[in-house]
């Protein structure tokens, strides 16, 4: 086997063999032929296989045992899996991603008794400490078993009681494992809102009861649905199947930076804008615009989440993915970092449209002084009248 430069851990073959066997059996149930795989004494697992349509794929699987055990001071309906390799040192570990995009990294818990898996976003969780746990509810386990494929939002709090970023968890039974691998390949690096949109589209296109071995490439999308998807991504209808079949192009269609490109295009088309440019610097706002030759007005662009509030109002998880070491509040934005926020509604409305608000109109964080709340509701403080908000920013 060709050597790959990822960190390997020596693990108990007796403990890990059932997890490896679950993955191999799941691939076979999906109609795949396993080509090669690493042994149970080494983690993460490495597996190469051939899909029913002849495509060859590989996975690097950080797999852990999930269970439902009653634990003191924990909810009775809680399932969980513990993420642990090696000794407990508190060290941070990068979850490996193949720079050549041949192998897909998956990060999941497996319930061997009830025969289902739950996957989390390996990019969002990297780097990770080993000896953490991922929890989910009995209702999610029931939905997985009933439907064979289920996704939901999860948000937990850190040790200081501060909200961590919202994430999308995806669960399935063995017959949906190939769908999950292809989902993670396409979803690599997507923000939470578009990860949620993608999993919904996979479900919509394939159908919850689609045959396990059916390839995404072979799915026949109705003409009406093709038109809807074409409108959504602002592409010609004939390009949609190519997008679905090609992970890199699909990611190009929905990545967060596409929202920024649509924002720049929208702003540039306004007659009162005299300058508009994207800011390509880490830690800086996304766009700077000038109105009638004014000073640069700094704009931060954020995608909404896929799921709205219970009353239907769009929501934004307004925070950075990670905090600086020793300063959990650094995850949240300060009002002085930019003048206004542009919320892209595409993950929810499936249209490239925006609404705007001044940072001074947003709620302060309840626990971190001088920071903005991460729970943002798109309410009457927001406006689609771009010029009006820009004018207010200059006052």
N, C-alpha and C positions, 0 to 999 in steps of 0.2 A: 504493500500500500504506500502511496506517495505520502511523505511526511508533511504534516501541517503544523504550523507554529502556534499552537494553543496550549495552555497550561493543562496538564493532566494530573488527576488525583488518584492515588491508590485507595481503593474502597473495598469493602467486604463483598466478595463475589456471591456469597450466600445471601446477603441482604439485597444486593442490586440485581441479581439474575432475574427475579420475577418482573422487575420494571423493564429490563431489556426485552424479556420475552413478550411482555404486553405490547411493546412498540413493534416488534417483528410480527406478532400475530395480527395487530391492527393493520399493518401494511398489506399483509396477505389477504385480509378480509376486504380491503379496498381494491383488490385485484392486482396488486403490485408484486413484482418479483424481486426479492432481496438479493443483491449482488454480493456485498461484503459488509461485515460489521465488526466492530471492536469487541473485546471480551467484557464480561461483567465485573472484572476486577479493576477496571479503569473507568474513570469518569472525567468529563462527560462522554456519553456514548456517541459513537460515530457510525453512521449507517448510510450505505449507498443502495439505491434501488431503481427499478424501472417501472414507470407508471403504465397503466393499461394502454395509453396512446403511444407508447414507445419512448416517451421522454425519460431521460435519466436524471435523477435528482439525488441529493445527499442532504443529510441532516446532522447537526451537532446538537445533541439532546442533553440539556441539564435537567434531569428527571429525578423527582423525589416522591416519596410515598405520601399520599393523602389519606386521611381517615376522619372518622367522626367519633371522638372519644369525649366523654364527659370530664371536664376539668374544673377544679375549684375556681370560683370567681370568674368563670367564662360563660357566655350564653349557651344554653342547652342545645340550640339549633345550629351551633357552629361546626363547620368542617374546617380543616386546616392542613397545610403541609409545611414541613420544616425544611428550610434550605440550608443544607450543611454538608460540607466536605472538609476533611482534615480536622485539625484541632481548632478550638475557639480562641482566636488571637485578636479579633477585632479588626484585622487587616481587610482592606478593600480589594476586591477582585474584579477585573474586567471580564465580562462575558464576551467570548470571542465572536467576531464576525468575519466571515470570509471576504477579504478584499476583492477576490475575483468573482464573488457572488455565485459560486457553484454550490456551496453548502449553505443551507438555511439553518440559522440558530433558533432553537426552540427552548423554552423555559417553562416547565410544567410540573404539576402534581398529578399523580395517578392513583386513583382508588381501585385497588386490585379486587376487592370484594364486590363492589357494585359495578365495576367495569366501565369507568368513565375517566376522562382527563380534564384538567383545567389549566389553561395556558395564560401566562402573563406576558406583558411586553418586555422582551429581553433588552431592548435599547433603553427604555425608561428605567429599568432596574440595574443598569450597568453604569458605574461599578456597584457591586453589592457586597455586603458582609455575609459570610456563611455563618449560620446559626441565627437566621431570622425566620419568621413564619408568615405565611399568606393565608388569610382566613376568608371564608365565604359561607353563605347560609344554606340551610337545608332546602329552602325554596329554590335555590339555584341548582342544587343537586337533583331535585325532583324534576325541574324543567329539562335538564340535560337528559335524564333517563327517559322522559316522556317524548321529547322532540328529537333527540339524537344530536342536536346542535343548538347552542344557546349562548348569548353574549349579554353582558351587563356592565354597568359602571361600578367602580369601587373607589372609595376614598378613605384613607385611614389617617390617623394623627400620629405625630412623632412623640418622643418622650416628653417634650415640653407642652404637649397638647395642641400643637399647631397643625393645621391642615397640610397634608402632603398633596402632590398633584393628583387629580382624578385620572384613573386609568381604566382601560377596557379589558375585562377578562373574557376569555372564550372557552367554552366547555363543549365536549363532544363524547360520543361513544366510539368504539373502535371503527365502525363503518364510516365515520366522518373524519378520520384521521388524515387522509390525503387532502381533503378540503382544508383542514387546519394548516397543514404544511404549506400549501399554496397560498393560503391567506397570510401567513407570517412572512413568506417570501415577498409578497406584494406590499405588506404593511410596514416593512422595515423603515423606521425613521419617521413615520407619519405622526402628526400631532393627534391628540386624543379624539378630537372632533371628527377628523377624517378617518381615523381607525374605526370609529363607530359607524361612520357612513359606509366604509368599505365592507365591514362585516354584514351590514344590512343589505348591501347590494349583492353580496355573494349569496345570501339567503334568498333574496328576491329572484335572482337570475337562475340559480340552480334549483330552487324549491326545496322546502324542508324534507320532502320525501323523495328527492332525486336518487336514482340508483347509486349505490356506494362507489362502484367502479367507473362511473361516468366522468369523463374528463370535462374540465371547464371549457376546453376548446370545442367540444362536441355539443355543448348545450345550444339548443335552438331558441333564440330570443324572439318573441313575437314582434311583428313590425311596429305595433303601437308602442311597445316598451322600448324598442330600439330608438324610436323618435324621441321618447322622453329622455333616454340616457344621452342621446346626441345633444339635445337642448341643454341638458344639465352640464355637460362638460364643454359646451361650445365647440363641438367637433362635428364633422360630417358623419351621417349614420354608418357609412361603410367602414369607418375607422374603429367602431366600438368593439367588435369582436377581437380585432388586433390588440386593442388596449387590454381587454380582459385576459388574453392569452399571453401577453408580454408584461412581466412584472416591472421592469425598469420604466416602460412607457406609462404604465398605469400609475406608478409613483409620480411621474412627471405631471400627470393630469390632476393629482389631488394633493401634492405636497403643499405645506404652508407657504412656501415662497411663491407658489402660483397665485395665492391670494394677494400677496404683495404686488405681483406684476399686474394683476387686475386693478388693484388700488391705484398704482402709478398711472395706468392707462386712463382710469376714470378721472383722476385729478388733472392730468395733462390736457384732457379734452375740454375742461372748463375754461371759458374765455377770460376769466379774471385771474387765473393762475399765470404768473410770469416766469416761474421756475419750479421744477419738480424733479427730484432725484431720489433714487434709492440709496440708502446708507449701507454700505457693505462692510460693516465693522462689528465685531462681537461686542456685546454689552452696550451697544448704542441703539437708539430708536431706529425704526425701519425706513422712514421716509421724511424728507425735509421739503417743504413747499414755501413759496413766497406768494403773497396776495398783493397785487398792484405794486410790486417792487418792495414789499415789506421785508423785515427780518425773516430768517428761516423759522417756520413753524414746524416743530418736531412732532411726528405722529408715530405711535406704536400700533402695529397691526396684529390683531388676535383673531383666531377662528373661534366661533362659538362651539359649544359641545353639541353632540348629536341629539341628546335627550334634553328637552326643555324642562322648566319647572312644572310642577303639577298643574298650574293654571295656564300652561301653554307659552309662558314668556321665555324667550331665549336666554341662555346663561353662558357666561364665560368663566373658565377657571383661570383667573388672572394672577398668574405667578410663574416664576422661572421653574425649570425642571429640577434644579438642584440649588442648595444653599451653600454658602461658603462654610468651610470647616469652623466650628465653634460659634457660628452666628446663624441660627436657624431663621431669624427674621430677614436675612439677606435674600431669601427666596422671593420676598414680596417687593413690589415696586414702590418707589417714593414719588410723590406728586411732582417734584422738581426735575425728574428725569426726562419728561417730555410734556408737551402742551396738551395733547389730546390723544384719544384712542379711537381707532377705527375697528369696528367689529365686523368681521366677514360672516355672513349668515349662511354661507354655502353648505356647511355640514348639516344644517337643519332644513333650509328651504330648497337646497339643491340648485340655487341660482347664485351667480357671482354678484352679490349686492352687499352694500355696506351701510352701516349706521354709525354716527359719530357722537362722542361726548368729550367734554373738557375734563381733564384730570381733577380739577377743582370741584367738579360736581359729583365725583365718585365718593363712596363711603370710605372712611378711615378703617384701618384694621383694628379689630377689637382688642388684640393683645400686643401688637407691635407698634409702638409709638412712632409717628412719622412715616408710616407705611400705608398703602392702600389695601382695602379688603380684597381677598382673593375670590370672594363670592360676588360676582357682578351680575346684576339683573338688567336686561335690556328693556328699560321702562320708559316713562315719558321724559326722563332726563336726556335721552338719546334722540338724535334727529338725523334724517336722511338729507336734510338741507345742508350740504357740505359748506357752501359759502357762508351761511349764517353762523355756523360753528367756528369757522376760521376767523371770521370777523370778531367774534366774541373772544377768541384766543389772543387777539392783538390789543384788546382793551386794557 
